[in-house]
Amino acid sequence: MVKKVISPEDAISLIRDGDTVAISGFVGIGTPEELIIALEKRFLETGHPRHLTLVFAAAPGDGADRGVNRLAHEGLVKRAIGGHWSLVPKLGELAVENKIEAYNLPLGCVSQLFRVIAGGKPGLRTKVGLKTFVDPRNGGGRISDKAIDALVELDIIKGQEWLFYKAFPIDVCLLRGTTADPQGNTTSEREALELDVTSIAMAAHNSDGVVIVQVERIAQTGSLAPKRVLIPGALVDCIVKSKPENHHQTFGTPYEHAFSGEMRVPLEEVPPMPLDERKIMARRAVMELPIGGVVNLGIGIPEGVASVAAEEGLLDQVTLSAEAGTIGGMPQGGLDFGASLNPDAIIATNTQFDFYDGGGIDMACLGMAQADKYGNVNVSKFGKRLAGAGGFINISQNATRLVLTGAFTAGGLKVAVKDGKLRILQEGKVKKFVDQVEHITFSGELAHETGQPVLYVTERCVFSVTQNGMELLEVAPGIDVERDILENMDFMPYINNVRPMDQRIFRDELMGIRQEQSDMPMERRIVLDREQGKLVINLRSLKLTSKVEILQIRQVIEELCESYGKPVEMMAFYDGFEIKENLKDEYTDMISAINPDFYKSLVHYTRDPFIRLKFGAELRKREVLG
């Protein structure tokens, strides 16, 4: 039998000049630090291997010196294809200084490309990236002048636009697991994520490449449970046992049992956020959470949404997820980003993006670095600073609803919250609402075309995109519209019916959202947007127990529709809705009795199959639904 357990130096010696090297890792989770250290050391000592192409989905780095930052040497890297660049700034410097061929493709597409390469397919066809900087009409994901090859093509199929991401062979992959046996079978029981290690190993193996895996321990042959093996030994060429200091669970935490699912921790012991601008934005976003739905939280300010949701006791009412592959629990931030406390499930990253791309998430909350008058958002590139799109493009394009969060200005912003009001102590030097963004990471035009609801949440106001452009919807108490908002924007938003942001956001005590869900008065549950002609009926978490409540619902709907005077688009949301058995027929009778001329269209939303089965059948019987 070939000896597979070898030193990192011997393993790295298999990498040749000009190889394409795929590296696993999401921030520090699953990042093979021991192997990366050995690769840098070999290059510095021998000048080889040279002119490598590095491929990574989520930046395996810490924003400083660890991870792929170690490989940012001229001559070592010729080309880099990455999904997220913010945490590999040293490599990013080589890109923006045009010292390497550099590409930024959506994280989810890179992740799925590994699977496509493993399957011997020519590439990945998807709508993800249309009308963003990844679209060939807007640069094709190139982020340096040296990057001249077209990695993305535009296809027109039956009149529809698609993007085609080309596959390419993987010569070497550097991966990480927890335990391996001498044959190379590898498990990941102490890892916080699965990532794409199976697909990457298959991609390299099927490209006649080399598969190198870093682990923290070696087990006896035949002792590993087959169902726990993520990388079969048949795919593995080399196993390297890492030093403990180069195999921490994340770059922020050496080991947390609740990240890997070995135990659960009481979330009520997690300290709440201080009441600052980050918490203000997180609180406003939490008010949009779809009860019973699945939500993605991005990096940055959205990380606070998980903290506020836990503080408000909502984690059992909504399923939070992170793009790296966690579903449920409390997603983490900082150098622990990607992990989740008490996750319900941890799946492969490419599988998570299948779920996201197919419209599986009811809402996404993502960061917003720069926005313009068209509703376009830039989170990927600012002058010489390269952040990269990460999973932003996949997630933002395919979420049913989108909440984008970010401070109104940058560069020294200081605020204070007192007596339920917000004060701007020092304005930021950099305007974030500009006439036109430098890089289109999210297309406001595409969102408007598809009818995707989008909110832009800052600490002092809230916007949305309408046919009139960016519209100012809400203003924080204590904020002057002219002085604090309009003077710090490069364009004039549409202003019509501005309302105050909820005052509970700006007070130290709990907002009481969980209690509000069941106690919300019917007048607040049924709202007519007169500008858009949309009637929204929010019955989430409502427990319907009397005929009086049924009559009240009908009365509010009829009064709003009669006063509007023309047909509306009606949307009703039923997640968490409960009704007494003896009232079900009466409720469906009430719905069918409302004047059909009130409605231009009717849509009833719920994830509950029993509600769909019961009310769907009854409404069709009464010819309310087709």
C-alpha positions in Angstrom: 0.0 0.0 0.0 1.2 3.5 -0.9 2.1 5.5 2.2 -0.4 8.4 2.3 0.5 10.0 5.7 3.4 12.3 4.9 5.0 15.6 6.0 3.5 18.9 4.7 6.8 19.6 2.9 6.6 16.3 1.0 3.0 16.9 0.1 3.6 20.4 -1.2 6.5 19.2 -3.3 3.9 17.6 -5.6 2.7 21.0 -6.8 4.3 22.0 -10.1 4.8 25.3 -11.7 1.7 26.6 -13.5 -0.7 24.3 -11.6 -4.3 25.3 -10.8 -4.7 24.8 -7.0 -8.1 24.8 -5.3 -8.1 25.7 -1.6 -10.9 25.0 0.8 -11.9 27.4 3.6 -14.6 29.8 4.7 -12.7 32.6 6.6 -10.8 30.2 9.0 -13.2 27.3 8.9 -11.8 24.4 7.0 -8.8 26.4 5.9 -5.7 24.1 5.6 -3.3 26.5 7.3 -0.5 23.9 7.8 -0.5 23.2 4.0 -0.6 26.9 3.1 2.3 27.6 5.4 4.3 24.8 3.8 3.5 26.1 0.3 4.7 29.6 1.2 7.9 28.3 2.8 8.8 26.2 -0.2 8.3 29.1 -2.6 10.4 31.5 -0.4 13.2 28.9 -0.1 13.3 27.6 -3.7 11.3 30.0 -5.9 8.9 27.2 -6.8 6.2 26.4 -7.5 5.6 29.5 -9.7 2.8 31.0 -11.6 0.0 29.1 -9.8 -3.7 29.7 -10.4 -5.5 29.8 -7.1 -9.2 29.0 -6.9 -11.3 29.6 -3.8 -15.0 30.1 -3.2 -15.0 31.9 0.2 -11.9 33.8 1.1 -9.8 31.5 3.3 -8.2 34.3 5.3 -8.4 36.5 8.4 -8.1 39.9 6.8 -4.5 40.2 7.8 -1.7 37.5 7.5 -3.3 34.0 7.7 -4.8 31.8 5.1 -4.3 32.6 1.4 -2.7 36.0 2.5 0.5 34.0 3.0 0.5 33.2 -0.7 0.5 36.8 -1.9 4.0 36.8 -3.4 4.8 38.0 -6.9 5.8 35.0 -9.0 4.0 32.5 -6.8 0.6 33.5 -8.1 -0.2 34.1 -11.8 -4.0 34.0 -11.6 -6.6 34.0 -8.8 -10.3 33.1 -9.2 -12.2 33.9 -6.0 -15.7 34.4 -4.6 -14.8 36.6 -1.7 -11.7 38.8 -1.4 -12.2 41.0 1.7 -10.4 38.6 4.0 -7.4 38.1 1.7 -6.4 41.7 1.3 -2.7 40.9 0.5 -3.8 38.9 -2.5 -6.3 41.7 -3.3 -3.4 44.2 -3.5 -1.8 42.1 -6.2 -5.1 42.1 -8.0 -5.8 45.9 -8.0 -2.2 46.7 -8.7 -2.5 44.5 -11.8 0.3 42.2 -10.8 -1.9 39.0 -11.3 -4.8 38.0 -13.4 -7.7 38.3 -11.0 -11.4 37.4 -11.3 -14.3 37.7 -8.8 -17.1 35.3 -9.5 -20.1 34.8 -7.2 -19.2 32.5 -4.3 -22.1 30.2 -4.9 -21.1 29.8 -8.6 -17.5 28.9 -7.7 -18.8 26.4 -5.2 -21.1 24.8 -7.7 -18.4 24.9 -10.4 -16.4 22.4 -8.3 -19.2 20.0 -8.6 -19.6 20.7 -12.3 -15.8 20.0 -12.8 -16.1 16.8 -10.8 -18.9 15.7 -13.2 -16.9 16.4 -16.3 -19.4 19.0 -17.5 -18.4 22.0 -19.7 -19.6 24.6 -17.2 -22.4 26.1 -15.1 -25.5 27.8 -16.6 -27.4 30.1 -14.3 -29.1 33.5 -14.1 -26.9 34.5 -11.1 -24.8 37.5 -12.0 -27.0 39.0 -14.8 -26.8 42.8 -14.9 -24.0 42.9 -12.3 -20.2 43.3 -12.8 -20.0 39.6 -13.5 -22.2 39.9 -16.6 -19.8 39.9 -19.7 -21.5 43.2 -20.7 -20.2 44.7 -17.5 -16.7 43.2 -17.3 -17.3 39.5 -16.9 -15.9 39.4 -13.3 -12.5 40.7 -14.3 -10.9 42.8 -11.5 -7.5 43.4 -13.1 -6.4 44.5 -16.5 -4.2 41.4 -16.8 -7.4 39.3 -16.7 -8.2 39.0 -20.4 -9.7 35.5 -20.7 -13.5 35.3 -20.7 -14.5 33.0 -17.9 -18.2 33.9 -18.2 -20.3 34.0 -21.4 -23.8 35.4 -22.1 -26.2 32.9 -23.6 -29.7 33.5 -25.0 -31.9 30.4 -24.8 -35.5 30.6 -26.0 -35.4 34.4 -25.6 -34.1 34.3 -22.0 -30.7 35.6 -20.9 -28.4 33.2 -19.0 -24.8 33.3 -17.9 -22.4 30.4 -18.6 -19.5 29.9 -16.2 -16.8 27.8 -17.9 -15.3 24.8 -16.2 -11.5 24.2 -16.0 -9.4 21.4 -14.6 -8.1 21.3 -11.0 -4.5 20.1 -10.8 -4.1 20.1 -7.0 -6.5 20.7 -4.1 -5.6 21.5 -0.5 -8.4 20.5 1.9 -9.0 20.0 5.6 -10.8 17.4 7.7 -10.8 16.3 11.3 -9.7 12.6 11.3 -8.2 10.4 8.6 -7.1 6.8 8.5 -4.0 5.7 6.7 -6.0 5.0 3.6 -7.0 8.6 3.4 -10.7 8.2 4.4 -11.5 11.6 6.1 -14.2 12.8 8.5 -15.0 16.3 9.7 -16.7 15.7 13.1 -14.9 18.7 14.8 -15.2 21.1 11.8 -17.8 23.8 12.0 -18.7 23.3 8.3 -18.7 20.7 5.6 -17.8 23.2 2.8 -17.2 21.7 -0.6 -14.4 19.2 0.3 -16.1 16.2 -1.3 -16.7 18.0 -4.7 -13.3 19.6 -4.7 -11.6 16.3 -4.1 -13.6 14.7 -6.9 -12.9 17.6 -9.2 -9.1 17.3 -8.7 -9.2 13.5 -8.8 -11.2 13.5 -12.1 -8.9 16.1 -13.5 -6.0 13.6 -13.0 -4.8 15.9 -10.2 -3.5 15.5 -6.6 -5.7 15.6 -3.5 -3.9 16.7 -0.3 -5.8 16.7 3.0 -4.8 18.3 6.3 -6.3 16.6 9.5 -5.7 16.9 13.2 -5.5 13.2 14.0 -4.9 9.8 12.4 -7.2 6.9 13.2 -6.7 3.1 12.8 -7.6 1.7 9.4 -11.2 0.6 9.3 -12.2 2.5 12.5 -14.1 5.4 10.8 -17.9 5.1 10.4 -18.6 5.1 6.7 -21.4 7.6 6.9 -19.1 10.2 8.6 -16.5 10.0 5.8 -16.7 13.1 3.6 -13.6 12.5 1.5 -13.2 8.8 0.5 -9.7 7.5 0.7 -9.9 6.4 -3.0 -9.7 10.1 -3.9 -6.9 11.1 -1.5 -3.2 11.1 -2.4 -1.7 12.6 0.7 -2.6 13.1 4.3 -0.8 15.6 6.5 -1.3 15.7 10.3 -1.3 19.3 11.4 0.2 21.1 14.3 -2.6 22.0 16.8 -2.0 25.7 16.4 -2.6 25.5 12.6 -5.9 23.6 12.9 -8.2 25.8 15.0 -11.9 25.4 14.4 -12.1 29.0 13.2 -9.7 31.9 13.1 -11.6 33.4 16.1 -12.2 30.3 18.2 -9.9 27.3 18.9 -12.9 25.0 19.5 -16.6 25.4 20.3 -18.6 22.2 20.7 -21.8 24.1 19.7 -20.4 25.0 16.3 -19.8 21.4 15.3 -23.1 20.1 16.8 -21.4 18.0 19.5 -23.5 19.8 22.2 -25.9 22.7 22.5 -25.5 25.8 24.6 -28.2 28.0 26.2 -28.7 31.0 23.9 -30.2 33.1 26.7 -26.7 33.4 28.1 -25.5 35.1 24.9 -25.0 38.8 25.9 -27.2 41.4 24.1 -25.7 44.0 21.8 -25.3 47.5 23.0 -27.8 50.1 21.7 -25.7 51.6 18.9 -26.2 52.2 15.2 -25.5 48.5 14.5 -28.3 47.4 16.8 -30.7 50.0 15.4 -30.3 48.5 11.9 -30.4 44.9 13.2 -33.6 45.7 15.1 -35.3 47.3 12.1 -34.3 44.3 10.0 -35.7 41.9 12.6 -39.1 43.5 12.2 -39.1 42.1 8.6 -38.4 38.5 9.6 -40.9 36.1 8.1 -42.4 34.0 10.9 -42.0 30.3 9.9 -39.7 31.2 7.1 -36.0 30.6 6.2 -33.6 33.6 6.2 -30.1 34.1 5.1 -27.8 36.5 7.1 -24.8 38.0 5.5 -21.5 39.2 6.9 -21.2 42.6 8.7 -24.2 44.4 10.2 -26.7 41.5 9.3 -24.7 39.4 11.9 -26.5 41.5 14.6 -29.9 40.3 13.3 -29.2 36.9 14.9 -28.3 38.5 18.2 -31.4 40.6 18.3 -33.6 37.7 17.2 -32.2 35.7 20.1 -32.7 38.5 22.5 -36.4 38.9 21.4 -37.0 35.1 21.7 -37.5 34.6 17.9 -35.1 31.8 17.1 -37.8 29.2 17.4 -40.1 31.3 15.1 -37.7 31.6 12.1 -34.9 29.5 10.6 -31.7 31.5 10.2 -29.0 30.2 7.8 -25.6 31.1 6.5 -24.4 30.6 3.0 -21.5 28.3 4.1 -24.0 25.6 4.9 -25.6 26.1 8.4 -29.3 25.9 8.8 -30.9 26.9 12.1 -29.3 28.1 15.3 -27.6 31.4 15.8 -25.2 32.4 13.0 -22.0 33.9 14.2 -20.0 37.0 13.1 -16.4 38.3 12.9 -13.8 35.6 12.4 -16.4 33.0 13.4 -18.6 34.0 10.5 -20.0 30.9 8.7 -20.4 29.0 11.9 -23.6 28.8 13.9 -24.3 28.1 17.6 -26.7 25.2 17.9 -27.3 24.6 14.2 -30.1 22.2 13.2 -28.1 21.0 10.1 -24.8 21.5 8.4 -24.8 20.8 4.7 -22.3 21.2 1.8 -21.9 24.8 0.6 -22.9 24.0 -3.0 -26.0 22.3 -1.8 -26.9 25.4 0.3 -26.6 27.5 -2.9 -28.8 25.1 -4.8 -31.4 25.8 -2.1 -30.8 29.6 -2.3 -30.6 29.8 -6.1 -33.9 27.9 -6.4 -35.8 30.5 -4.3 -35.7 28.6 -1.0 -35.1 31.6 1.3 -38.1 33.8 2.3 -35.8 36.7 3.1 -32.2 37.7 3.1 -30.5 40.4 5.2 -27.2 41.6 3.6 -24.8 44.4 4.1 -24.9 47.5 1.9 -21.7 49.5 1.4 -22.8 51.9 -1.4 -26.2 52.5 -3.1 -27.3 54.7 -5.9 -30.5 56.4 -7.3 -31.4 53.3 -9.3 -31.3 51.0 -6.3 -28.0 49.4 -7.4 -25.7 48.3 -4.5 -21.9 47.9 -4.4 -20.3 45.7 -1.8 -17.5 44.4 -4.0 -15.0 47.1 -5.1 -14.1 50.6 -3.9 -11.2 52.2 -5.7 -8.2 50.2 -4.8 -10.0 48.2 -2.1 -11.3 44.9 -3.3 -13.9 43.2 -1.1 -15.4 40.8 -3.6 -19.0 39.7 -4.0 -18.9 36.5 -1.9 -22.4 34.9 -1.9 -24.1 38.4 -2.2 -25.1 38.0 -5.8 -26.6 34.5 -5.5 -28.4 35.5 -2.4 -29.7 38.9 -3.3 -31.0 37.9 -6.7 -32.9 34.9 -5.5 -34.3 35.8 -2.1 -38.1 36.3 -2.0 -37.6 39.5 0.0 -34.4 41.5 0.5 -33.3 43.8 3.4 -30.0 45.6 2.8 -28.4 47.2 5.8 -25.6 49.8 6.2 -24.7 53.0 8.0 -25.9 56.1 6.1 -22.3 57.5 5.9 -18.9 56.1 6.5 -15.5 57.3 7.8 -16.0 58.6 11.4 -19.8 58.5 11.9 -20.7 58.8 15.6 -24.3 58.6 16.9 -26.0 58.7 20.2 -29.4 57.3 21.3 -31.2 59.0 24.2 -34.8 59.2 25.2 -36.0 57.2 22.2 -34.3 59.6 19.7 -31.2 59.4 17.5 -28.6 62.1 17.4 -25.8 62.5 14.9 -22.8 63.5 16.9 -20.3 63.4 14.0 -21.2 62.9 10.4 -19.2 60.4 8.4 -16.8 61.8 5.8 -17.9 59.5 3.0 -21.3 59.5 1.4 -22.7 56.0 0.8 -25.8 57.0 -1.3 -24.2 58.1 -4.5 -25.4 59.1 -8.0 -24.0 55.9 -9.5 -22.2 53.0 -7.8 -18.7 52.0 -8.9 -19.4 48.3 -9.1 -22.9 46.8 -9.5 -23.1 43.9 -7.1 -26.9 44.1 -6.9 -29.0 45.4 -9.7 -32.0 47.6 -8.7 -33.2 47.4 -12.2 -33.4 43.6 -12.1 -35.2 43.7 -8.7 -37.8 46.1 -10.1 -38.3 44.0 -13.2 -38.9 40.8 -11.1 -41.0 42.6 -8.5 -38.6 41.7 -5.7 -39.4 43.7 -2.5 -36.2 45.5 -1.3 -35.7 47.6 1.8 -32.5 49.7 2.3 -32.1 50.1 6.1 -29.8 52.6 7.7 -29.5 53.9 11.3 -31.5 57.0 10.4 -33.9 56.1 7.6 -35.3 53.4 5.4 -35.6 53.4 1.6 -37.2 51.2 -1.0 -37.0 51.0 -4.8 -40.2 52.0 -6.8 -41.0 53.0 -10.3 -40.0 56.5 -9.2 -36.5 55.4 -8.1 -35.3 55.3 -4.5 -38.1 56.3 -2.2 -37.7 57.5 1.4 -40.1 55.5 3.5 -39.1 56.0 7.2 -37.1 58.5 9.3 -35.7 57.9 12.8 -37.1 60.1 15.6 -34.7 63.0 16.2 -33.5 63.1 12.6 -34.0 66.2 10.4 -34.7 65.1 6.8 -33.0 68.1 5.1 -30.0 68.3 7.4 -29.3 64.7 8.3 -30.4 62.9 5.1 -30.7 65.0 1.9 -27.5 67.0 2.5 -25.6 63.8 2.8 -26.8 62.1 -0.4 -25.7 62.7 -4.0 -29.2 62.4 -5.4 -32.8 63.4 -4.4 -34.9 60.4 -3.4 -38.6 60.3 -4.1 -40.5 61.6 -1.0 -44.2 61.1 -0.6 -45.6 59.6 2.5 -42.7 59.4 5.0 -43.5 57.8 8.4 -41.4 57.6 11.6 -39.3 54.5 12.3 -40.7 52.5 15.2 -39.7 54.2 18.5 -39.1 50.9 20.2 -36.0 50.5 18.1 -34.4 53.4 19.9 -35.1 52.3 23.5 -33.0 50.0 25.8 -35.8 47.7 26.7 -36.9 44.7 24.6 -39.1 45.6 21.6 -41.6 42.8 22.5 -41.8 41.5 18.9 -42.7 38.0 20.0 -45.7 39.2 22.0 -46.7 41.6 19.3 -47.1 38.8 16.8 -50.1 37.4 18.6 -51.5 40.7 20.0 -51.2 42.9 16.8 -54.5 44.7 16.1 -56.2 43.8 12.9 -55.7 47.4 11.5 -51.9 46.8 11.6 -52.2 43.3 10.2 -54.0 44.5 7.0 -52.3 47.3 5.2 -52.9 48.9 1.8 -50.0 50.4 -0.1 -51.8 53.0 -2.2 -48.8 53.9 -4.3 -48.3 50.2 -5.4 -51.9 49.1 -5.2 -51.0 46.2 -2.9 -53.1 44.9 0.0 -50.9 43.0 2.4 -52.8 40.7 4.9 -50.4 39.6 7.7 -52.0 36.6 9.6 -48.6 35.2 10.8 -48.8 33.8 14.3 -52.5 34.8 14.6 -54.7 32.5 16.6 -58.2 32.9 15.3 -60.7 31.9 18.0 -63.9 33.7 17.4 -66.4 34.7 14.7 -65.9 38.3 15.8 -62.3 38.2 14.5 -63.4 36.8 11.2 -65.9 39.6 10.7 -63.3 42.1 11.7 -60.9 40.8 9.0 -63.6 41.2 6.4 -64.6 44.7 7.6 -61.0 46.0 7.4 -60.4 44.5 3.9 -63.7 45.9 2.5 -63.2 49.4 4.0 -59.7 49.7 2.5 -60.6 48.4 -0.9 -63.8 50.5 -1.1 -61.8 53.6 -0.2 -59.1 52.8 -2.8 -61.7 52.5 -5.6 -59.8 50.2 -7.9 -58.6 46.6 -7.9 -55.6 45.7 -5.7 -53.0 43.0 -5.7 -53.8 41.0 -2.5 -51.1 39.0 -0.7 -52.0 37.1 2.5 -49.3 35.5 4.7 -50.3 32.5 6.9 -47.2 31.1 8.5 -47.9 30.3 12.1 -51.6 30.9 11.6 -54.0 28.8 13.8 -57.8 28.6 13.6 -60.3 26.6 15.6 -61.7 23.6 13.7 -65.3 24.8 14.0 -64.4 28.2 12.4 -62.5 26.9 9.3 -65.6 26.7 7.0 -66.8 30.1 8.2 -63.4 31.6 7.5 -63.2 30.3 3.9 -66.9 31.4 3.4 -65.9 34.9 4.5 -62.9 35.0 2.0 -65.1 33.9 -0.9 -67.9 36.3 0.0 -65.7 39.4 -0.4 -66.4 41.3 -3.7 -64.1 39.7 -6.3 -64.0 43.1 -8.1 -61.7 44.3 -5.3 -58.9 42.1 -6.5 -56.6 42.3 -9.5 -54.8 39.2 -8.2 -54.8 37.1 -5.0 -51.9 35.2 -3.6 -51.9 33.2 -0.3 -48.4 32.4 1.1 -47.6 29.7 3.6 -44.9 27.1 4.2 -47.4 24.9 6.1 -48.6 22.1 3.8 -51.7 21.5 5.9 -52.9 25.1 5.5 -52.2 24.9 1.8 -54.1 21.6 1.5 -57.1 22.7 3.5 -57.6 26.4 2.5 -56.3 25.8 -1.1 -58.9 23.1 -1.7 -61.7 25.1 -0.1 -60.9 28.3 -2.0 -60.7 26.5 -5.3 -64.1 24.9 -4.5 -65.5 28.4 -4.0 -63.7 29.6 -7.2 -61.6 32.1 -5.3 -58.4 30.5 -6.6 -57.7 29.0 -10.0 
